[in-house]
Amino acid sequence: MTQVVLGENEGIESALRRFKRQVSKAGIFADIKRLRHFETPIEKSKRKAIAKRRKKRFG
């Protein structure tokens, strides 16, 4: 789960920017898009390959 703790003198805009960045890195929007419609086997294999590369780079 993605969380952003608001700093003492931090504006809401900068916290929102940090939150959006964390959500993007976590791939949450991609998961939501994936669950909205049927995924063909080719799309599924492409998604898995991208996730594997992302995990190798960041994990």
C-alpha positions in Angstrom: 0.0 0.0 0.0 1.3 3.4 -0.9 1.5 6.0 1.8 2.8 9.6 2.0 3.4 11.2 5.3 2.9 15.0 5.2 6.0 16.8 6.5 5.8 19.7 9.0 6.1 22.6 6.6 5.2 20.7 3.4 2.4 21.9 1.1 -0.3 19.5 0.0 0.8 20.0 -3.6 4.3 18.5 -3.1 2.8 15.6 -1.0 0.4 14.9 -3.8 3.2 14.9 -6.4 5.2 12.5 -4.2 2.1 10.3 -3.9 1.6 10.2 -7.7 5.2 9.3 -8.2 5.0 6.4 -5.8 1.8 5.1 -7.3 3.4 5.3 -10.8 6.5 3.4 -9.6 4.3 0.7 -7.9 2.4 0.1 -11.1 -1.0 0.5 -9.5 -2.6 2.3 -12.5 -1.4 -0.4 -14.8 -3.1 -3.0 -12.6 -6.3 -1.1 -12.6 -6.3 -0.8 -16.4 -5.4 -4.5 -16.8 -8.4 -5.6 -14.6 -10.9 -3.4 -16.6 -11.1 -5.6 -19.7 -10.1 -9.0 -21.1 -6.4 -9.5 -21.7 -5.2 -11.5 -24.7 -2.4 -14.0 -24.2 0.0 -11.8 -26.1 -0.8 -8.8 -23.9 -0.4 -11.0 -20.8 3.1 -12.2 -21.9 4.2 -8.6 -22.7 2.9 -7.4 -19.3 4.8 -10.2 -17.5 8.0 -9.5 -19.3 7.8 -5.8 -18.4 7.1 -6.6 -14.8 10.1 -9.0 -14.8 12.4 -6.3 -16.1 11.0 -3.7 -13.6 11.5 -6.2 -10.7 15.0 -6.9 -11.9 15.9 -3.2 -12.1 14.3 -2.0 -8.8 14.0 -5.2 -6.7 
